[in-house]
Amino acid sequence: MTKADIVSEIAKSTGIEKVATLKIVEAMMENIKSSIEKGDNVYLRGFGSFIVKKRAKKTARNISKNTSLVIPEHFIPAFKPAKSFMVKVKNSVKK
């Protein structure tokens, strides 16, 4: 599903025009991104959490050059689904 598909589905179910729905969806995504960039987590009850994870410093190897390099600690965005959401997906998605 793409952003356009999401906008179409929301517009159909709410009766709001696609242009207005697109602005709302984009505003929501921008707010989530800016919160994560600031280091704040976003919690959407029943859906999941957009969180900032800290990755520890580690040593990696470049196999082709046979060298090692240090990757400094850094932060990455992550999504953790709500338990109720995980259960629904687990029980409904066909393999």
N, CA and C of each residue as an Amber inpcrd file, in Angstrom:
protein
   285
   0.8440000  -1.1720000   0.0000000   0.0000000   0.0000000   0.0000000
   0.8930000   1.2400000   0.0000000   0.5680000   2.1670000  -0.8580000
   1.3370000   3.4030000  -0.9650000   0.6070000   4.5400000  -0.2610000
   1.2750000   5.6930000  -0.1920000   0.6480000   6.8560000   0.4210000
  -0.6070000   7.2480000  -0.3450000  -0.5760000   7.1410000  -1.6600000
  -1.7490000   7.4690000  -2.4770000  -2.9110000   6.5300000  -2.1520000
  -2.6020000   5.2500000  -1.9360000  -3.6430000   4.2910000  -1.5640000
  -4.2440000   4.6360000  -0.2050000  -3.3930000   5.0190000   0.7320000
  -3.8670000   5.3980000   2.0660000  -4.7770000   6.6130000   1.9690000
  -4.3620000   7.6130000   1.1980000  -5.1630000   8.8230000   1.0260000
  -6.5130000   8.4690000   0.4040000  -6.5170000   7.6210000  -0.6020000
  -7.7710000   7.2200000  -1.2540000  -8.7010000   6.5110000  -0.2850000
  -8.1710000   5.5890000   0.5040000  -8.9940000   4.8420000   1.4590000
  -9.5800000   5.7710000   2.5240000  -8.7710000   6.6920000   3.0440000
  -9.2550000   7.6210000   4.0640000 -10.3080000   8.5520000   3.4720000
 -10.0610000   9.0330000   2.2540000 -11.0260000   9.9210000   1.5970000
 -12.3570000   9.2090000   1.3790000 -12.2960000   7.9290000   0.9750000
 -13.5290000   7.1560000   0.7770000 -14.2930000   6.9630000   2.0790000
 -13.5730000   6.6040000   3.1410000 -14.2490000   6.2680000   4.3910000
 -14.7450000   7.5030000   5.1560000 -14.1210000   8.6660000   4.9410000
 -14.5320000   9.8600000   5.6790000 -15.3750000  10.8210000   4.8560000
 -15.2950000  10.7380000   3.5420000 -16.0270000  11.6730000   2.6910000
 -15.3040000  12.9880000   2.4840000 -14.0730000  13.0930000   2.9730000
 -13.2690000  14.3070000   2.7860000 -12.5760000  14.2150000   1.4270000
 -12.3970000  15.3610000   0.7710000 -11.7330000  15.3800000  -0.5360000
 -10.3100000  14.8410000  -0.4360000  -9.8270000  14.2600000  -1.5350000
  -8.4850000  13.6810000  -1.5470000  -7.4030000  14.7200000  -1.2830000
  -7.5760000  15.9290000  -1.7880000  -6.5690000  16.9800000  -1.6060000
  -6.4220000  17.3100000  -0.1210000  -7.5410000  17.4540000   0.5730000
  -7.5100000  17.7590000   2.0050000  -6.9480000  16.5730000   2.7920000
  -7.3300000  15.3770000   2.3900000  -6.8410000  14.1780000   3.0570000
  -5.3330000  14.0410000   2.8840000  -4.8380000  14.3350000   1.6980000
  -3.3990000  14.2800000   1.4440000  -2.6550000  15.2520000   2.3550000
  -3.1770000  16.4670000   2.5150000  -2.5430000  17.4470000   3.3970000
  -2.5140000  16.9410000   4.8360000  -3.5930000  16.3100000   5.2750000
  -3.6640000  15.7870000   6.6440000  -2.6570000  14.6620000   6.8440000
  -2.5970000  13.7360000   5.8950000  -1.6710000  12.6010000   5.9940000
  -0.2220000  13.1030000   5.9910000   0.0920000  14.0370000   5.1040000
   1.4480000  14.5780000   5.0480000   1.7980000  15.3520000   6.3150000
   0.8360000  16.0910000   6.8690000   1.0810000  16.8210000   8.1070000
   1.3450000  15.8520000   9.2530000   0.6100000  14.7660000   9.2960000
   0.8230000  13.7580000  10.3380000   2.2210000  13.1560000  10.2200000
   2.6040000  12.8080000   9.0000000   3.9230000  12.2240000   8.7910000
   5.0260000  13.2230000   9.1490000   4.8660000  14.4840000   8.8060000
   5.8640000  15.5020000   9.1300000   5.9770000  15.6900000  10.6450000
   4.8390000  15.6650000  11.3440000   4.8690000  15.8050000  12.7990000
   5.5750000  14.6300000  13.4450000   5.3300000  13.4330000  12.9470000
   6.0110000  12.2510000  13.4880000   7.5100000  12.3530000  13.2370000
   7.8870000  12.7060000  12.0080000   9.3110000  12.8230000  11.6750000
  10.0100000  13.8860000  12.5100000   9.3780000  15.0490000  12.6750000
  10.0310000  16.1070000  13.4430000  10.1530000  15.7270000  14.9170000
   9.1770000  15.0100000  15.4590000   9.2690000  14.5550000  16.8470000
  10.4100000  13.5600000  17.0130000  10.5310000  12.6320000  16.0770000
  11.6000000  11.6360000  16.1370000  12.9650000  12.3190000  15.9850000
  13.0720000  13.3010000  15.0980000  14.3350000  14.0230000  14.9070000
  14.7630000  14.7400000  16.1800000  13.7870000  15.2140000  16.9750000
  14.0930000  15.8810000  18.2440000  14.4450000  14.8900000  19.3400000
  14.1960000  13.5950000  19.0880000  14.4660000  12.5820000  20.0960000
  13.2460000  12.1980000  20.9130000  12.0830000  12.7160000  20.5320000
  10.8400000  12.3820000  21.2330000  10.1770000  11.1820000  20.5790000
   9.6370000  10.2920000  21.3950000   8.9010000   9.1450000  20.8840000
   7.4550000   9.5510000  20.6140000   6.8140000   8.8510000  19.6670000
   5.4130000   9.1110000  19.3210000   4.6290000   7.8420000  19.6190000
   3.6090000   7.9580000  20.4710000   2.8150000   6.8060000  20.8870000
   1.4020000   6.9300000  20.3160000   0.9920000   5.9570000  19.5150000
  -0.3510000   5.9070000  18.9600000  -1.0340000   4.6670000  19.5380000
  -1.8310000   4.8760000  20.5720000  -2.4630000   3.7770000  21.3000000
  -3.2780000   2.8870000  20.3490000  -3.0550000   1.5800000  20.4380000
  -3.7520000   0.6240000  19.5960000  -3.0670000   0.3770000  18.2580000
  -2.1090000   1.2170000  17.8970000  -1.3920000   1.0700000  16.6270000
   0.0620000   0.7160000  16.8690000   0.7670000   1.5690000  17.6200000
   2.1670000   1.3030000  17.9160000   2.8990000   2.5690000  18.2720000
   4.2030000   2.4480000  18.4090000   5.0460000   3.5670000  18.8170000
   6.1850000   3.7580000  17.8250000   6.4100000   5.0120000  17.4720000
   7.5870000   5.3810000  16.7020000   8.6060000   5.8200000  17.7360000
   9.7130000   5.1030000  17.8210000  10.6780000   5.3510000  18.8850000
  12.0660000   5.6160000  18.3090000  12.9070000   6.2070000  19.1530000
  14.3000000   6.4420000  18.7950000  15.1210000   5.4040000  19.5430000
  15.8770000   4.5960000  18.7920000  16.7190000   3.5700000  19.3900000
  18.1790000   4.0020000  19.3440000  18.8920000   3.6760000  20.4140000
  20.3100000   3.9890000  20.4710000  21.0910000   2.7370000  20.0830000
  21.9540000   2.8770000  19.1080000  22.8340000   1.7890000  18.7030000
  24.1980000   2.0150000  19.3400000  24.7090000   1.0180000  19.9950000
  25.9960000   1.1330000  20.6790000  27.1460000   1.1650000  19.6790000
  28.2840000   1.6510000  20.1390000  29.4960000   1.6590000  19.3210000
  29.9070000   0.2150000  19.0680000  30.3420000  -0.0810000  17.8440000
  30.7710000  -1.4450000  17.5450000  31.8920000  -1.4440000  16.5160000
  32.5650000  -2.5640000  16.4700000  33.6370000  -2.7460000  15.5010000
  33.1130000  -3.6070000  14.3590000  33.3190000  -3.1340000  13.1470000
  32.8730000  -3.8660000  11.9610000  34.0850000  -4.2180000  11.1240000
  33.8950000  -5.1470000  10.1940000  34.9970000  -5.5560000   9.3290000
  34.6400000  -5.3180000   7.8740000  35.6230000  -4.8140000   7.1330000
  35.5140000  -4.6850000   5.6950000  36.2180000  -5.9140000   5.1240000
  35.4500000  -6.8720000   4.6770000  36.0170000  -8.1540000   4.2500000
  36.8950000  -8.0040000   3.0110000  36.4850000  -7.1540000   2.0660000
  37.2490000  -7.0240000   0.8260000  38.6330000  -6.4130000   1.0620000
  38.7690000  -5.5030000   2.0210000  40.0610000  -4.8790000   2.3080000
  40.7450000  -5.4980000   3.5230000  40.0590000  -6.4060000   4.1960000
  40.5650000  -7.0780000   5.3910000  40.9940000  -6.0670000   6.4650000
  40.1010000  -5.0950000   6.7010000  40.3560000  -4.0930000   7.7290000
  39.1560000  -4.0230000   8.6720000  39.3980000  -3.4560000   9.8190000
  38.2830000  -3.2500000  10.7420000  38.0820000  -1.7570000  10.9340000
  36.8560000  -1.3610000  11.2250000  36.5600000   0.0340000  11.4670000
  35.5740000   0.1330000  12.6180000  35.5940000   1.2530000  13.2780000
  34.7160000   1.4700000  14.4250000  33.5140000   2.2920000  13.9660000
  32.3290000   1.7710000  14.2390000  31.1000000   2.4950000  13.9560000
  30.6760000   3.1560000  15.2660000  30.6350000   4.4800000  15.3120000
  30.2990000   5.1480000  16.5720000  28.8380000   4.9140000  16.9640000
  28.5260000   5.1630000  18.2350000  27.1350000   5.0140000  18.6490000
  26.2890000   6.0380000  17.9080000  25.0750000   5.6300000  17.5790000
  24.1800000   6.5050000  16.8310000  22.7320000   6.1420000  17.1580000
  21.8380000   6.9760000  16.7060000  20.4120000   6.7900000  16.9700000
  19.6950000   6.5090000  15.6610000  18.7030000   5.6020000  15.7240000
  17.9250000   5.2640000  14.5400000  16.4390000   5.3080000  14.8830000
  15.5900000   5.6190000  13.9050000  14.1540000   5.5500000  14.1470000
  13.6920000   4.0950000  14.0440000  12.6830000   3.7490000  14.8300000
  12.1470000   2.3890000  14.8050000  10.6490000   2.4430000  15.0790000
   9.9630000   1.3840000  14.7070000   8.5270000   1.2710000  14.9670000
   8.2850000   0.0200000  15.7850000   7.5330000   0.1520000  16.8470000
   7.1770000  -0.9920000  17.6760000   5.6550000  -1.1010000  17.6730000
   5.0970000  -2.1370000  17.0310000   3.6400000  -2.2520000  16.9640000
   3.0310000  -2.5720000  18.3240000   1.7850000  -2.1390000  18.5200000
   1.0500000  -2.4360000  19.7430000   0.7390000  -3.9270000  19.7860000
   0.6060000  -4.4790000  20.9880000   0.3480000  -5.9130000  21.1360000
  -0.9390000  -6.3240000  20.4430000  -1.9960000  -5.5240000  20.5970000
  -3.2700000  -5.8710000  19.9640000  -3.1410000  -5.8860000  18.4420000
  -2.3460000  -4.9750000  17.8990000  -2.1070000  -4.9070000  16.4590000
  -1.3270000  -6.1430000  15.9970000  -0.3020000  -6.5210000  16.7670000
   0.4980000  -7.6990000  16.4140000  -0.3700000  -8.9640000  16.4090000
  -1.2470000  -9.0950000  17.3920000  -2.1090000 -10.2760000  17.4730000
  -3.0430000 -10.3370000  16.2730000  -3.6230000  -9.2030000  15.8800000
  -4.5100000  -9.1830000  14.7170000  -3.7810000  -9.5900000  13.4510000
  -2.5720000  -9.0720000  13.2610000  -1.7880000  -9.4140000  12.0680000
  -1.4150000 -10.8870000  12.0910000  -0.9940000 -11.3630000  13.2390000
  -0.5730000 -12.7520000  13.3840000  -1.7090000 -13.7120000  13.0360000
  -2.9250000 -13.3590000  13.4360000  -4.0710000 -14.2490000  13.2370000
  -4.7550000 -14.0830000  11.8950000  -4.4900000 -12.9860000  11.1770000
  -5.2420000 -12.7580000   9.9390000  -4.4250000 -12.8980000   8.6680000
  -3.1300000 -12.6980000   8.7070000  -2.3130000 -12.7740000   7.4960000
  -2.0770000 -14.2320000   7.1360000  -2.3860000 -14.5480000   5.8700000
  -2.2090000 -15.9270000   5.3930000  -0.8070000 -16.1040000   4.8550000
  -0.2400000 -17.2470000   5.1350000   1.1340000 -17.5310000   4.7020000
   1.1830000 -18.0430000   3.2930000
